[in-house]
Amino acid sequence: MAIPTTRQTLKEYCLRDLGAPVLEINVDDDQLEDRIDQALDYWRLYHYDGIEKLYMKQQIRASEMVLSSNNAEDFTVAEKLTGNTSGATAEVTRETTRTSTGSLLLVKKVTGTFEEGETVTGSAGHTGVIDTVTLREYDNRYVEIADWVYGVTRVIPFANASSSKNLFDLQYQLRLNDLYDLTSTSVIYFKTVMSHLAMLDLELNGYPLYRFNRMQGRLYLDVNWDTDIPLGDFIVVEAYRALDPTTWNKIWNEQWLKKYVTALFKRQWGTNLKKFSGIQLPGGVTLDGDKLYSEAMEEIAQLEDELMRKSAPLDFFLG
């Protein structure tokens, strides 16, 4: 028996399970492709093997104004810009590791819509001609999330008090002076102090609040964008994403998925034949699409019930 390792071999496997090539399966190839997509979507949403946990990083970037005049370095940080035609405004800025250079002018607090080709004038008297303007995370107030991300569970705090790289950090001093030797120091004291520091950090700083809906593909951060997120810094997002079967071809041989795809093929076959129910073919054979459809619906219901009731539990996640 050939083991399915691709989308095509899964399709052939399920058709053989229904009786092909001995029987003619009256389903169009486009219909088969649709049913495979339907099965994959359901499998990813509810099967514990359909998704994986990951951490994604995203830099908080300033908006980018490209000047055809190629004099971005003439503008100074905090200089206010105004479009001579559109009346839109912005403020020249910089990031932690990037500054305006050449034709690229970094801006923030963009209000209105700049027009391509218009002249922009700075409050310090500098001028330039706009080629394009691209809004980034700071002005959008959200982070773009890929379609294959199904849920976001956490946004790592921007200012992490657990960092021990700072010489004046409380935890750095604690480890330096009080926890130099675990063999002669009680770990209970260390655990108590760490819990206390974590509680203070939560009370004083809290965790970044966020909103995410998979249909929008945007992660909204409910923070003070002017003070909480330095331009150029990164955030880390804890999320769940769907597995890509083109990368992990074992997916095509997953037992539940094979049965579910076969049942969906069978239902489609029954749906196609129902319009010909009762027609007698040469040799006395009678088409019974209704029975085929009913059997498929029963199999689908059993498989979905099995998935919901017998799958391994997952941690709760939002999305």
C-alpha positions in Angstrom: 0.0 0.0 0.0 1.4 3.4 -1.0 1.7 5.8 1.9 0.4 9.3 1.1 3.3 11.8 1.1 1.8 14.6 -1.0 -1.6 16.2 -1.7 -1.9 14.1 -4.9 -1.1 10.8 -3.3 -3.6 11.5 -0.5 -6.3 12.2 -3.1 -5.4 8.9 -4.9 -5.4 7.0 -1.7 -8.9 8.2 -0.7 -10.3 7.5 -4.2 -9.0 3.9 -4.0 -10.6 3.6 -0.6 -13.9 4.5 -2.2 -13.5 1.8 -4.9 -11.5 3.4 -7.7 -10.4 2.4 -10.3 -12.9 -0.5 -10.1 -15.7 1.9 -9.6 -16.1 5.3 -11.3 -16.1 8.0 -8.7 -18.3 10.7 -10.1 -16.6 13.7 -8.6 -14.8 16.5 -10.4 -11.1 17.1 -9.6 -11.9 20.7 -8.5 -14.4 19.3 -6.0 -11.8 16.9 -4.7 -9.4 19.8 -4.2 -12.1 21.8 -2.3 -12.8 18.9 0.0 -9.1 18.4 0.8 -8.9 22.1 1.7 -12.0 21.8 3.8 -10.5 18.8 5.7 -7.1 20.6 6.3 -8.9 23.6 7.7 -10.9 21.5 10.1 -7.9 19.4 11.1 -5.8 22.5 11.8 -8.5 24.1 13.9 -9.2 21.2 16.1 -6.6 18.5 15.9 -3.7 18.7 18.4 -1.2 17.8 15.6 -2.5 20.5 13.3 -0.8 23.4 15.0 2.5 24.2 16.7 3.5 26.8 19.3 6.1 29.4 18.3 7.6 32.7 19.2 7.7 35.5 16.6 9.7 38.7 16.8 8.6 42.0 15.2 10.5 45.3 15.2 8.5 48.4 15.9 9.4 50.6 12.9 8.9 54.2 12.1 7.0 55.1 8.9 9.1 55.5 5.8 9.0 58.5 3.5 11.0 58.1 0.3 12.1 61.4 -1.2 12.9 61.7 -4.9 15.0 64.7 -4.0 17.4 62.4 -2.1 18.1 64.9 0.8 16.7 63.1 3.8 19.8 63.8 5.9 19.0 67.6 5.7 16.0 67.1 8.0 16.5 67.1 11.8 14.9 64.8 14.4 11.6 66.2 15.8 11.2 68.6 12.8 7.6 68.9 11.8 6.7 68.2 8.1 3.8 69.5 6.2 2.7 68.5 2.7 2.2 71.7 0.6 -0.6 70.1 -1.4 -2.3 67.6 0.9 -1.8 69.5 4.2 -0.8 66.2 5.9 1.7 66.4 8.7 4.4 64.2 10.2 7.4 64.4 12.5 10.9 63.4 11.6 12.3 60.7 13.9 14.9 58.0 14.3 15.1 54.4 15.5 17.5 52.8 17.9 19.6 51.5 15.1 18.5 53.4 12.1 18.4 57.1 11.0 17.3 59.0 7.9 19.8 58.7 5.1 19.9 59.3 1.3 16.3 59.3 0.1 14.8 57.5 3.1 13.3 59.8 5.7 12.0 58.2 8.9 8.8 59.8 10.3 6.2 59.2 12.9 2.8 60.7 14.0 1.6 60.8 10.4 -1.7 62.7 10.2 -3.6 62.8 6.9 -2.5 61.4 3.6 0.6 62.7 1.8 0.4 62.8 -2.0 3.1 61.4 -4.3 5.1 64.1 -6.0 4.1 66.8 -3.6 6.7 69.0 -1.9 7.0 68.6 1.9 8.3 71.5 4.0 9.9 71.1 7.4 9.5 73.5 10.3 13.2 74.2 10.1 12.9 75.3 6.5 14.1 72.1 4.8 12.1 70.9 1.7 11.9 67.7 -0.3 9.8 66.0 -2.9 7.8 62.9 -1.9 8.1 59.7 -3.9 6.2 57.3 -1.6 5.1 57.1 2.0 4.7 53.7 3.8 3.1 53.5 7.2 4.7 51.0 9.6 3.9 49.6 13.0 4.2 52.8 15.0 1.7 54.8 13.0 -0.6 51.8 12.2 -0.8 51.0 15.9 -0.8 47.3 15.1 1.5 44.5 13.9 0.7 42.5 10.8 0.2 38.8 11.6 0.6 36.1 8.9 -2.5 34.1 7.8 -1.1 30.8 9.1 -1.2 32.1 12.7 -4.4 30.8 14.3 -4.1 32.3 17.8 -2.0 34.6 20.0 -1.5 33.7 23.6 1.0 36.2 24.9 3.0 39.3 24.1 6.3 39.3 25.9 6.6 42.5 28.0 8.6 45.2 26.3 10.7 46.2 29.4 11.5 42.9 31.1 12.4 43.3 34.7 13.9 39.8 34.8 16.9 40.9 32.7 20.2 40.6 34.5 22.4 42.4 32.0 21.9 45.7 33.7 24.5 46.3 36.5 22.0 48.3 38.6 19.2 45.7 38.1 17.8 44.3 41.4 18.2 40.7 40.2 21.7 41.3 39.0 22.7 42.6 42.5 20.8 39.7 44.2 22.7 37.1 42.2 26.0 38.9 42.6 25.8 39.4 46.3 23.4 36.8 47.8 23.4 33.9 45.4 27.0 33.3 44.6 27.0 29.7 45.8 23.9 27.5 45.6 25.6 25.0 47.9 25.8 27.3 50.8 22.8 29.6 50.2 19.1 28.6 50.6 17.3 28.6 47.3 14.1 29.4 49.3 15.3 32.9 49.9 16.1 33.4 46.2 12.7 32.0 45.2 10.9 34.3 47.7 12.7 37.4 46.5 12.2 36.5 42.8 8.4 36.0 43.4 8.3 39.4 45.1 10.1 41.1 42.3 7.8 39.5 39.7 4.7 40.7 41.7 6.1 44.3 41.8 6.8 44.2 38.1 3.3 43.0 37.4 1.7 45.7 39.7 3.8 48.6 38.5 4.3 47.7 34.8 1.7 45.1 34.0 1.7 43.1 30.8 1.0 44.6 27.4 -2.7 44.3 26.5 -3.5 43.1 23.0 -6.4 42.3 20.7 -6.1 39.8 17.9 -8.6 38.4 15.4 -7.4 35.9 12.8 -9.8 37.2 10.2 -8.1 40.6 10.4 -4.5 39.4 10.6 -3.7 42.3 12.9 -2.3 42.3 16.5 -3.4 45.5 18.2 -1.3 46.6 21.2 -3.2 48.6 23.8 -0.2 50.5 25.1 1.1 54.1 25.2 2.9 54.1 21.8 4.6 57.4 22.6 6.4 56.1 25.8 6.1 52.3 26.0 7.6 51.2 22.8 10.9 52.8 21.7 11.2 52.9 17.9 13.4 50.1 16.6 12.8 47.8 19.6 11.4 44.4 19.2 8.3 42.6 20.6 8.0 38.9 20.9 4.7 37.2 20.3 3.8 33.8 21.6 1.4 32.2 19.1 0.0 29.0 17.5 0.4 28.5 13.8 -1.0 25.9 11.4 1.5 23.3 10.1 2.4 23.6 6.5 1.9 20.2 4.7 4.3 21.1 2.0 7.0 21.3 4.6 5.9 18.4 6.9 4.7 15.7 4.5 3.8 13.3 7.3 0.6 15.3 7.6 -0.8 13.6 4.4 -0.5 10.2 6.1 -2.3 11.2 9.4 -4.9 8.6 10.1 -7.8 10.8 11.1 -7.2 13.2 8.2 -7.2 10.3 5.7 -10.5 9.0 7.0 -12.0 12.5 7.1 -11.0 13.3 3.5 -12.4 10.0 2.3 -15.7 10.7 4.0 -15.8 14.2 2.5 -15.1 12.6 -1.0 -17.9 10.2 -0.3 -20.4 12.9 0.6 -19.5 14.9 -2.5 -20.0 11.8 -4.6 -23.4 11.2 -3.0 -24.3 14.9 -3.5 -23.5 14.6 -7.2 -25.5 11.4 -7.6 -28.6 12.5 -5.7 -30.0 14.3 -8.7 -30.0 11.0 -10.6 -31.5 8.9 -7.7 -33.9 6.1 -9.0 -32.4 6.0 -12.5 -31.8 2.5 -13.6 -28.6 1.8 -15.6 -28.1 -0.9 -18.1 -27.8 -4.3 -16.3 -30.3 -3.4 -13.6 -28.0 -1.2 -11.5 -29.9 1.6 -9.7 -28.2 4.7 -8.5 -28.8 5.5 -4.9 -27.1 8.8 -4.2 -29.2 9.4 -1.1 -27.9 6.3 0.7 -24.4 7.2 -0.2 -24.8 10.7 1.1 -26.4 9.5 4.4 -23.6 7.0 5.0 -21.0 9.8 4.4 -22.8 12.2 6.7 -22.8 9.6 9.5 -19.1 8.9 9.0 -18.3 12.6 9.1 -20.3 13.1 12.3 -18.5 10.1 14.0 -15.0 11.4 12.9 -15.8 15.0 14.2 -17.1 13.6 17.4 -14.0 11.5 17.8 -11.8 14.6 17.2 -13.7 16.7 19.8 -14.0 14.1 22.5 -10.9 11.9 22.2 -8.1 14.2 21.1 -5.3 15.1 23.5 -6.1 18.3 25.4 -4.4 21.6 24.6 -3.7 24.7 26.6 -6.4 27.3 26.1 -5.4 29.9 23.6 -7.1 33.0 22.1 -7.5 33.8 18.5 
